[in-house]
């Protein structure tokens, strides 16, 4: 049984995903997983009585045992260190399985589109595993074991995951003397590298075979191994003279019955690098020397790229394009893939300098951060099917809306109608109040007009006296004539009604105002009467009006002036007594009425 791969906590960098599940991609940052494998001494090294210069005190440390006791020992720490006794299976289980199966097993979170659940998917990352080290250090041997174990686990997982459909494809190439060659079709010649805006770096015309079963895959991998360039050197009878890359691509999706819309595409790159070598050790010449030069140049570029990436953003330009190896591996080096590097080394003292270079490369690789990204593919056929279902559902809702929504709309309409009726009633009430106020205003204007038109008839002995006394005269009445009893009665009633209206007013300030107006009017009448008496006095003195009629007129005027003075005194008493209570005020008004009656009854 294949378990779900788990990235070691020490390698993970906690980072919020760039997008939510089902939204396209999910990205997380993590360090490259770096392990070191120390092989046993080879027969050649044993024959030369070579010494063991390296020790593994624990699973994470490798220590250089300096023959010079005066110098301190040098130690290196990595994610995992495998001593010469470790098997290839253990190297795979602890140093590569995690990364290899992330492209196929993933962490399922199921976001599929159907009527009940809405969506489905899983986390599938591109992954790369490659071996790095000097020539004859055990890279090819290690990678063959890694590949065989990864293939076994992949098909075991496919067998146990019946709810998903898998399509597995394989392609292979080698980089020989900076030329890219298809290992499944060598007749295609040298292949070009192209930049695709969506897929990244692709190899033009590279053959990709669909895998039928595990035996078919093993057969295809065997063909690739047989087609690879190998040669004999002084260090290795079958030295790899090229870099080999085997790519396994898988497309995974939920089966048709689940209504899945999205599929997930991932690839696993198994890279066996050619070993770095020194011409002085390999004794290479001719073609082998040329091969070694190209190998060392590409590995030097790889080392430069790793060092640049380990230094962070401040390191400047990263020279991926300086070699075809780094250009193809760009997504795996600081890109969007999960990466594991297995550095192989010889423990022999004769190779200590080459081993130091390998460990220096591994130390830099530990600091490189990748952005693992999930690649999701949408099937056109399934997407169209899902959209058609969605259209049908919306059309059904339009044809027969839900009862709950219809009842809600009806209740909302009733509520709005009630609000409209309430507003209409309020508008009618406001109009009624406006009309009532207008009618009251008209009545008030009419009453005031009538009060202004009403007045007391005045008369005098001559025109000059009449002008001085400015008393209102009743229409049709002659000045100097005695007023009729009806006119006197109307004047009394008018004055009584005016006083009564002032008393019964609900506003006390209006009553005080009327009283003050009455007082002012009486003073004016008194002044005019005095001026009239002076004129009459002059007339009598000059004997111009010395007849009986003149004497009667003067007597009448004097009587009127006396009455007016009494009224003026009464008004002053009212003003000075503004603070008396309502009962006292009514008594004063009654007395005023009696005075007016007395004046009216005089002959």
Secondary structure as UniProt FT lines:
FT   TURN            9..11
FT   STRAND          12..13
FT   TURN            21..22
FT   STRAND          27..31
FT   STRAND          33..39
FT   HELIX           43..47
FT   TURN            48..49
FT   STRAND          54..58
FT   TURN            59..60
FT   STRAND          61..64
FT   TURN            69..70
FT   STRAND          74..77
FT   STRAND          80..82
FT   TURN            84..85
FT   HELIX           88..95
FT   HELIX           97..102
FT   TURN            103..105
FT   STRAND          107..108
FT   TURN            115..117
FT   STRAND          122..123
FT   STRAND          125..132
FT   TURN            135..136
FT   HELIX           139..160
FT   TURN            162..163
FT   STRAND          164..176
FT   TURN            177..178
FT   STRAND          179..182
FT   TURN            183..184
FT   HELIX           186..188
FT   STRAND          190..191
FT   STRAND          193..196
FT   TURN            197..199
FT   STRAND          200..203
FT   TURN            204..205
FT   STRAND          209..210
FT   HELIX           214..227
FT   STRAND          230..231
FT   TURN            237..238
FT   STRAND          239..240
FT   STRAND          243..254
FT   HELIX           256..258
FT   STRAND          262..272
FT   HELIX           279..282
FT   HELIX           287..310
FT   HELIX           313..315
FT   HELIX           320..322
FT   HELIX           324..328
FT   HELIX           330..332
FT   STRAND          337..346
FT   HELIX           349..351
FT   HELIX           352..365
FT   TURN            366..367
FT   STRAND          369..378
FT   HELIX           380..399
FT   HELIX           403..453
FT   HELIX           463..469
FT   TURN            475..476
FT   TURN            479..480
FT   HELIX           485..504
FT   HELIX           508..541
FT   TURN            542..545
FT   HELIX           548..576
FT   TURN            577..579
FT   HELIX           582..601
//
